Amino acid sequence: MSEEQTNNPYDSFRRLSVMWEKGLNDILLTSLDNKELIRMTNLGVGMHSRYIQRLKRNQELMANMMNIPTKRDVASVAKLTVQAEEKVDTLQQQIWTLQDSFTLANKEQQQFIKEMMEFNQKLNKEWEKLSTDFTEARKLTGELKKLKKELTASEEIKAALEDVKKELVHLRETKDEVDQLKKLLKKEKEEAVLITGGTK
Amino acid sequence: MAAITKCKLPVTNLETERDRWRNLYKVLNEPKPEIVPSPRQAVWKKNKSVLWYYPAQEKKYDIPLFLVYSLLNKPYILDISEKNSVVGNLTKQGYDVYMYDWGSPGLEDKDISLDNYLLDYLEMAIRVALRHAKAPEISLVGYCIGGTLSAMLASITDLPIKNLVLAAVPIDYSNFILPDKWVKAIQSGSLSLDQMIDAYEVIPSEFLYATFLALQGFNIGPNVNLVTRGHDHTYVDKWRRMDKWTKDAVTFSGSAFKQMLNDLYKDNKLVKGEMVIGGKKVDLSNIKCSLLVITSTRDELVLESQSLPVMDLVSSEDKTYQLEEAGHVSICLTGQFAFAVAPWLETRSNLN
């Protein structure tokens, strides 16, 4: 079996450079990793720092002599702006705290009002209930009065009935008397017949 | 049967070659590309720092993201192009994104220390973002030194940080990318940059750029790639953006630089629990929020061994470690970072 490949020079170039890069970096890492170089770097850093410091000092001196502002002067002014910004930030934070407390107070107030309204609604409902009860009680009182009246009326009827009863008793007594009279009359009649028959 | 490979001479494709050399000519002669940021709004400014707000294209999550990039470079690498923007891809996924640009300090900022950066700048910026977003909590996403600062802040602040994402984050400085003897010299104090820092007051951007180049050694790879893939317009565009960003270095406040070198690189105080910020001891075990740590397989600037210890130092119960197939810069340059954090964040960002 055979495979045909088109050789791309860019691919080869890339692969080769990756290999070179890796190799060079390894060499670099090994050569850099020594104490002497570190000591030299430390010395170099020190020297360079002193040079920069001297340069800055001289720059300041020259600027002072020529009476021209330096970067340091500009920085001092810029710092004032930053300070002003910081003050604004502090103020903003205080405003936020105030806003938060207002919001909280507002919420509490709203809650209180809500509770009050609920209480009021309840009170209203109770009142309505009470007034309904009161109306009913009134109605009941009226009915009671009516009943009372009816009761009074019934007492009168009772009295009348008792009168009637008495009259009835009286009538019965009268009736008894009438019956007795009747009996007496009958007896007298019979006696009269007997007397009449005896005399004949 | 053994395979026999026959090599053929390349057939030159004239069109490809024309594109390649035309693009190379452009790189050498034309001005660097203009970086157009995603739609954004400055929410807060302090000194040279700016808090940018990138609204979600279609808001899906209640918890916004707060990106903290390194103090050593400019953060626009997170929004380098429309297609490969980390920020853009996050906003597309429905997150409101805040990104903090530290700015480039001037001489007037020489006394800004890490304490100031954390308490007066970063903490305040997060407070502003929380207020602006009207969100109860926030996800803090720190990259490189930005991650170190985010971890420090998360362990001393009372801010409601729901999720903490640390990517390519150096936490343990017992070993870093310098040769062993240099590491030991720095740790023992036999190599000190204090005098130089005092002399310069503010570390010039050229110094940081030179350090960045020196750390990479013989870094001919990008230039070789430019030649070999010069016909690919997309690659060349990406390369030019990357090139612009690499050379667009920032200055560094002397006080913060000295503090970083001595407290972190020399004394490794963060891991030892001896770091003090604003009078408060930085104890990483105070971190209890959900944590995601991301490292990259080809990261040549921050070692995996520098990031891993944070997993054991925090108290978070919900913690995830994620290894991405990428490099230190390429994870941001390609926008891959957005897709690396998204699956973890989406379950922890309160879908609305």
Interface residues (C-beta under 8 A of the other chain):
Chain A: M1 S2 E3 E4 Q5 T6 N7 N8 P9 Y10 D11 F13 R14 S17 V18 W20 E21 L24 N25 L28 L29 L32 D33 N34 K35 I38 R39 T41 N42 V45 G46 H48 S49 R50 I52 Q53 K56 K71 R72 V74 A75 S76 A78 K79 V82 E85 E86 D89 Q93 W96
Chain B: M1 A3 I4 T5 K6 C7 K8 L9 P10 V11 K46 N47 G106 L107 E108 D109 K110 D120 M124 R127 R131 P179 D180 K181 W182 A185 S190 L191 S192 L193 Q195 M196 D198 A199 Y200 G217 F218 N219 I220 G221 V224 N225 V227 T228
